[in-house]
């Protein structure tokens, strides 16, 4: 499988990144409205960092 193919990049990085951003913004929304959203926000950040590290290791 060619890891530089646009389909692979879309499936492996773009979709999970959007999912992580959804977590982050949902947590931010809950924190602004004085609800428990800090954990969700941190999970989104951790997930985004994992995706970024995978990108760096795959495309050296």
N, C-alpha and C positions, 0 to 999 in steps of 0.2 A: 504494500500500500504506500502510495506516494504521500508523505506527510506535508508536502508543500501544495497539494491540490486544494483548490478553494472549498471543495465540499468538506474535506477533513478539517480545515481551519474553522469553517462555519459550525460544524457539529461539535468539535472538541473545545472551541474557545469562545465563540460569539454567543451561542445559546446559554452555556453555563455562566458566562459573564452577565448576561441579562438577568438570569435567575439570581445571582449574587447581588446585583444592584437592586433587584426587587426586595430582597431581604433587608438590605441596608436602608432603603427609603421607607419600607414599612416600619422598621424599628425607629427611624428618625421621626416619622409621623406620630407613632405612639408616644415617644418621649416628649414631643411638643405638646401633646394633649394629656400630659401627666398620667400616662399609663405605663405599664411595664413593657418597655421596648428595648432596653439596653442589651439584653442577651441576644435578641434577634439581630440587632445592629452589629454586635461583635461577631456573630456567626456569619453574617454577610461579608464582613471585612476579611475574616479568616478564609472563607471560601474564595474570595477574590484574590487573596494573596497566593493561595494554592494554585489557582489557575495561572497567575502571572509566573510563578516559579516553574510550572509545567511548560509554559510557553518558552521561557528562557532555556530550560534544559533540552527541549526538543529542537530548537532553532538556534544552536550555537553558531 
